[in-house]
Each structure stands twice: as C-alpha cells, then as structure tokens.
Amino acid sequence: MAARKSSPRKIRLLKKTKQTSPVPAWVILRTNRTVRTNPKRRAWRSTDAEVG
C-alpha cells in the first residue's frame, strides 16, 4: 500500500480485502455444495470499496 494513507483507512481497506475472499473449500464440502459462492464478493475494478 502507498505510504500516504491514514492508519484507519488502511484498516478499512484490509477489512474489505478480507471480505472479498472466496468461500473456503471445506465449507463447500460440508454443505454438500449448497454454498458455493460468496454473495458479498467484490471485484477491485468494477465496484468501489468506498472506504474514504
């Protein structure tokens, strides 16, 4: 990350980065493939994170 970001903004960006992760393989196996995709998945280019 660039140096000219405030600490709270970096924390918010980190949270958004963690939220865009795919569903773990063990969850897909445990739910017999009923849960396959993460509905909150966000592409870095198409949608804005809006963290300020």
C-alpha positions as CSV (number, residue, x, y, z in Angstrom):
1,M,0.0,0.0,0.0
2,A,1.0,3.6,-0.5
3,A,2.5,5.5,2.4
4,R,0.1,8.4,2.1
5,K,-2.9,6.6,3.6
6,S,-4.0,7.1,7.2
7,S,-4.0,4.2,9.6
8,P,-7.8,3.9,9.9
9,R,-8.2,3.9,6.2
10,K,-5.6,1.1,5.8
11,I,-7.6,-0.9,8.4
12,R,-10.8,-0.4,6.5
13,L,-9.2,-1.4,3.2
14,L,-7.8,-4.5,4.9
15,K,-11.3,-5.5,6.1
16,K,-12.6,-5.1,2.6
17,T,-9.8,-7.2,1.3
18,K,-10.6,-10.0,3.7
19,Q,-14.4,-9.8,2.9
20,T,-13.8,-10.4,-0.8
21,S,-12.2,-13.8,-0.3
22,P,-14.0,-16.9,-1.8
23,V,-15.8,-19.5,0.2
24,P,-13.4,-22.0,1.7
25,A,-13.3,-25.5,0.1
26,W,-14.2,-27.1,3.4
27,V,-17.4,-25.1,3.6
28,I,-18.4,-26.2,0.1
29,L,-17.8,-29.8,1.1
30,R,-19.6,-29.5,4.5
31,T,-22.7,-28.0,2.9
32,N,-22.8,-30.5,0.0
33,R,-22.3,-27.7,-2.5
34,T,-25.3,-25.7,-1.4
35,V,-23.0,-22.8,-0.5
36,R,-20.7,-22.2,-3.4
37,T,-20.2,-18.5,-3.9
38,N,-19.7,-15.6,-1.6
39,P,-22.6,-13.1,-2.2
40,K,-20.5,-10.2,-0.9
41,R,-17.6,-10.8,-3.3
42,R,-16.4,-7.5,-4.8
43,A,-14.2,-7.0,-7.8
44,W,-11.5,-4.4,-7.3
45,R,-12.0,-2.8,-10.7
46,S,-15.8,-2.9,-11.2
47,T,-17.1,-1.8,-7.8
48,D,-15.8,0.8,-5.4
49,A,-14.8,-0.1,-1.9
50,E,-16.0,3.3,-0.5
51,V,-13.7,3.5,2.5
52,G,-12.8,7.2,2.3
